[in-house]
Amino acid sequence: MENLDVMVLRTLQTWRQSGQRALLATVVRTWGSSPRPIGSIMALCETGAVVGSVSGGCIEDDLIYRFTQAYASTASLQAQDAPQVLPSGAPQRVKYGVTADEAHRFGLPCGGTLELVLEFDPDPVLLAELLSALGQGRLMQRHLDLHTGACRLHATEQTAELSINADRLVNTFGPEFRMLLVGAGQLTEYLATMALFSGFAVTVCDPREEYTGAWSVPNVTVLKDMPDDVVQQFKPDSRSCVIALTHDPKLDDLALLEALNTEAFYVGAIGSRRNNEARHQRMMEHFDQTEASLARLRGPIGIYIGSKTPSEIAVSVMAEVLAVKNGVPLPRDMDVAHMKNTQNVAHNDPGVLVCGIR
């Protein structure tokens, strides 16, 4: 599944390119509890079609009611002399949930308030330019003049929080987050599926024909080159993660070492604590690594949820990836309980992984 912001922008650009009128709504401020974070976007077409979200749905319904003819058949609208249509001109700022009654009406949490900027008929040429830049992996800032509606695009090197003042709204858009998975086994299929619906572009590499030949998850790029070569070609950046899932040092180790030399926000490998320690030892003995150079290498990976099956293990791994992506602190010292989330350790051999390859 495509990154949500990219999906909204792409749909909006399609509407505008075809000559349809549309608006772009951006969450610019929140007070108290709010259903969507600052920077969230939603597009609304003159037909009443909506993509994206600024709330749990109630505010979207109100915007449709106010700015389209979707409810033109209702008695209240029929009584009006003019149809309800999308406005034009300078962007508008609107607030929802200012009072307790309004918060209840719009389905906002108790005390929740949010402010939106409504931008009318964005330029489809600039939208196409923005989408092209994002498709090339570039981080972009979109500057909106709140007096005229004029928009400018600027490339940037780092993410930034949305900023707004009386004159200008600046929102930063990044390319899709990417996930590179080494190994094409059953666990990989579950993890790839979860990554897709979490908005990641997923690439799987495995030179073993018996695994790639049975791959069944659509919308995933599958490569058969050696994993370390694929990592070099993949060029992981700060919106990328690399996860090794084969348990085969010949495939995992070199790929992980290549990944550690990049800006990938997450680099990790499946396996027991014993296997993880053995991996560190191999890398220090044969590849001149140190504890410091391996500090970013995560393993055993995943958040403890008592998981034992491949599908549940994938949930725990995906949860950890999202936590790191979202800046949620996680303990780096893995205790026994944490270790068990990615493997079920046999009593007589702590290196045995019940659900996968040893």
Secondary structure as UniProt FT lines:
FT   HELIX           4..17
FT   TURN            18..19
FT   STRAND          22..31
FT   TURN            38..39
FT   STRAND          41..45
FT   TURN            46..47
FT   STRAND          50..52
FT   HELIX           58..67
FT   TURN            70..73
FT   HELIX           75..78
FT   STRAND          92..96
FT   HELIX           100..105
FT   TURN            106..107
FT   TURN            110..111
FT   STRAND          113..120
FT   HELIX           124..135
FT   TURN            136..137
FT   STRAND          139..145
FT   TURN            146..148
FT   STRAND          151..156
FT   STRAND          163..164
FT   STRAND          168..173
FT   STRAND          177..182
FT   HELIX           186..197
FT   TURN            198..199
FT   STRAND          200..205
FT   HELIX           209..212
FT   TURN            213..214
FT   TURN            218..219
FT   STRAND          221..223
FT   HELIX           227..234
FT   TURN            238..239
FT   STRAND          240..244
FT   HELIX           249..260
FT   STRAND          266..269
FT   HELIX           273..286
FT   TURN            291..296
FT   STRAND          297..298
FT   HELIX           310..325
FT   TURN            326..327
FT   HELIX           336..339
FT   HELIX           340..342
FT   STRAND          345..346
FT   TURN            347..348
FT   STRAND          349..353
FT   TURN            354..355
//
